[in-house]
Amino acid sequence: MKDLSTSSRASNHGSLWLIACGAALWGLDALFILALQHWFTSIEIVCFEHVLLALYAIPVLVRRRREWLELGAADWLAVLFVAWGGSAVASILFNVGLAVGIRSDAVNEVLLLQKLQPVFALLLAAIVLGERVRRAYWPWFAVALIGAYILTFGFTWPSLTHASAWAGLCALGAAFLWGGSTVMGKRVMRKVSFPTMTALRFGSALPLLVALTLFGHPNWSRVADGLGHWAVMGNLIYQTVVPSLLSLLVYYRGLGGVKASYATLAELAFPATGLAVNALFLNQTVHAAQWVGFALVWMAVYALSRMADSSDLGERSVREASAGTAA
């Protein structure tokens, strides 16, 4: 029994390290995205990422066409929410939030607000999937909203005259859409496999992103100049492969071996890495309001994950929403 206990603890520690590593990779997002924004607009960055992701999506969709050809109209609406909302619009909002945030010392705010994704996911899971929400959820939901308000507006009355407020609103929009994509994705995955759902997400988002890119009248000479630099192409490939695919695989590999509450603790590697990188390379400072707001948001998410540990259905919602940033 002693050997089994020791082996179990070692397995849990290994799983926690995998979760922490996956979360830490997301914390590098801001640094690489902001570097790309010297050459491309936010829409162009997301579009180019999805062009590369199509190299994965198209073969999967062809090989597994029997799965998605059987989807009904309601299923396709859910797919479009995931693809257009979660993969396209949410990614654009996150990029825009970073672009505004770097000019208003609010990049940390954009990152920290992503911890709200599980809170939104649980709410939407109750509405869309009919999952049971405990009465204790609502007080913690209120705490999370208060934390989000403080992160966005500080200890002042709301004002949209400050750029940091717009950065926060973009981040909140991204968090809501990514959290909602978790719920809609679960609905579709009753009929299709995870690889097929991932391919549908990336593949269905591409036509919208191409249309938005063309509608924005891109500066093709600047785009060509940017793509002609190996460092820029390497950055674009990194952004596509690491946050969207590799970190997700590492995260899910570790997720199966631990409780949701433990995973929430390990996921602190995301804000920790993000804050450190932003301070060292982007000269971003962490304000008192951001500490207080993040503490409230994290307390709410941790409390919800503790509740989810006793409910398999709720646990899946919390776990999958935690990976929304990367997906």
N, C-alpha and C positions, 0 to 999 in steps of 0.2 A: 504493500500500500504506500510505503514511503517513497519508493522509486516512481510509482505512478503519479503521486502528488508532485514530486520534484519535476517530472517530465511535463506535467500539466502547467506548472508555473513557468517553466522554461518556454513552453509553447506560447503561453499568454504574453510573456515578455517579448518574444519574437514578433508576435502579431502586433503588439503595441508599437514596436519600432517600425514595422512596415507602414502602419497607419500614419505615424509621425513623419516618416520619410515622404509618403505620398502627399500629406498636407503641407510639408515644408516646400515641396516643389511648386505648389500653387502660390506660395508666398513670394516667389520670384517673378510672378506675372508682371507686376507694374514696371519693373526695371526694363524688361524686354519689350513690352508693348509700347512704352513711351519712347524707346529708341526707334521703333518702327514708325512712330508718328512724325518723325522728322522727314519721312519720305512719302507716307501714304495717309489718307484720311482714315477715320475709324471704320467706316463702311468698307473701304478697300481692303483694310487689314483682315477683317472678318471674311470677306469674299475670297481673298487669296488663300486663307487658311482652309476654307471649304472646298476650293478647287483641289488642294492637295489631299484633303480628306476624302474626296470623291474617288481617289485611287483605291481606297479601302472600300467605300460604299458600293460602287457600281458592281464589282465582281460578286460581292455578297448578295446584292439584290438580284442579280441574274441567277446565281446558284440557288437561292432560297425563294424564288419567285412564287412557288406554290403557297408559301405562308402568307405573303402580303396580298396576293390576288384574292384571297378569301375574306379580306377585311370589308366590313360594311361601312355605310356612310358615316355613322357616329364614330367608328374607329378612325376613319380618315380625318375627321375633324380633330380628334385627339392627336393624331400624328402631326397635323398642321400646327396645332398649338405648341407641340414639342419642338418641331422644326423651325417654324417661323418665329414663335415666341421665345423659346428657350435657346435654340441654337443660333438664330439670327439676331432678333431684336435685343435680347438680353445681353448678348456679346457686344453688340454695338453700344448699348447703354453703358456697359462696364467700361468700354474703351473711351467713350465720351466723358464719363465720370472721371477717369484718370487724366484725360487731357485738360479738363477744367480744374481738377484737383491740383495738378502740378503748378498751376498759376495762382492758386489760392491757398497753398499749404494744406490741402485736404486729401492727399492721396491715401493717407492712413485711414481716414474716414470711409473712403470708398471700399477699402479692403475689409475693414472691421464690420461694416454693415452686412457683409455676405454671411455672417454667422446667423442672420435671421432666416435663412432658407428653411431650416427644419421647422421653425415656428409657422411659417406660411404653409409648408407642406402638410403639416398636421391639420391645420384649419381646412385646407382645400380637400384633403383626404376624407374628412368628415362630410363635406358638402357633395363631392363628386362620387366618391367610392362608398359612402355610407359607413366608413369606419367609425367606431365608437370613440368619442372624445370624453375623457373623464371630466368631472366637474372642476377638479383641481387645475385643469388646463387653463381656464380663463383668467385666474389671477396672475399666472405666470405669463400669459399672453399680454396682459396689461403691463406687466413689468418690462417685457421685451419692447413694447411700443414706447414706453417712457425712455428706455435706454436708446432706442433708435432716434427719438426726438432730440435727446441730449447730444448724441453723436452728430446729428445733422445741423441743429440750430444752436447748440451750446446751452447756456443758462439764460437765454434771452427769448423774447417773443419772436415767433417765426417771421422771417423776412426773406423775400426772394431777390433782394437787391444785392446780396452777397453771393459771389461765385461759389463759395463753399457749400451754400445751401443747394444750389443746382447740382453740384457734384454729388451731394448726399441723396437728392431725389433720383438722380440717374442710378445710383447704387441700389436704392430701395426698389426701383423698378426692375433692375436686373435680378435682385434677390427674390422678388415675388415671382417673376417669370421662371427662374430656375427652380424655385420650390414647386411651382405649379407644374412644371415639366416632369418632375418626379412623379406626381400624382397621375398625370395624363399618360405618362410612359407605363406606369403600372397597369393602367386600364388596357392599353394595347397589348402589353406583354402577357395578358391572359390568353392571347391567340398566337403570338409570335415569340420567337426566341430573343434573347438579349442581343446577339450579333445582328439579327435582322432589324430590331428596333433601333439600334445604334446607326445602322446603315440608312434606314428610313429617315432618321433625324438629320444626318448630314446631307443625304442626297436630296431630300425635299426642301431643304433650306437654300440650296445652291441657286435655283432659278430666281427666287425672290432677291437674293443678294446680288446676283448679276444685274437684275432689273434696277435695283436701288443704286448700284454702282454706275450704271449707264445714265440713269436719271440725274445723277450728281455731276455730270459732265466732267469726268476726271481729266487731270492734266497728264496726258499720256506720255509726254516727253519726260516729265518728272518721275512717273511710274517706271518707265523704261530705264531711266538713269538709276533708280533705286534697285531695281531687279538685276541691274548689271553689276552690282557690288556683291562679292562673295559673302561678305560679312552680313549684309542685309538678307540675302537668301538663306544663309545659315540661321539667322535669327528667326526668319519666317518659318523655316522647317522645324526649328526647336519649338516655337510657339504652337505649331500644329501637333507635333508628336508628343512632346513631354506633358503639357497641361491637359491636352485633350485625350490622350491615349495612355501613355506610360504611367503617369501619376494615378490615373483611375485604376489601372490594373494592379499597381502596387497597393493602393488603398483597399481595393476589394479583396486582394489576397490576404491582407491582415485582418479584415473586418469579420471574417467568418469565425475567428477564434476568440473574440472578446465580447463583453456586454456593451450595449450602446453607451452607458455612462462612462465606461473606461475609454471607449473610442472618443468620446467628447473631450476627455482630458488629453488624450494623445493629439487630438486635432488642434490643440493650442500651439502646436508647431507652426501652423499656418499664420496666425497673426504674429507670433514671435519672430519668424523668419521675415515676414513682410515688414514689420516695424524696424527690424535691424537693417535690412537692405535699404529701405527708404531713408533711414537716418544716415547711413554711410555713403550712399551713392546719389540720393536725390535731395539731400538737405531738408528732409521733412521732419518737423518737430511733432511730438505727441503732446497735445494740450490737455489740461486738467479735465475738461469736459469730455474729451475722447476716452480718457481712462475710466471716468465714471460711467459714461454711456456704454462702453464695451463691457465693463464689469456687470452691469445690469442685464445686458443682452446675454452674456455668457452664463450668468446665474440662471436665467430663465431656460436657456437651452439645456444646461446640465440637469436642472430639475425635471424637465420634460423627458430627457433621456433616462433618468432614474425611474420615472413612471413607465417608460417604454420597456424597461428590462423585464417587467412582469406581464407584458403583453406582446406576443410575437408580431401581431399585425402592426401595432404602433411602433415596435422596434424597427421593422423594415422601413417604415416611413421616415423615421429619424435618420437611420443609417444612409438610406439612398439619397435623401435630401442633402446630407453632409457632403456628398460627392458632387453636388450640382454645379459648383464652380467650374469644375473641370470638364463636365460633360458637354 
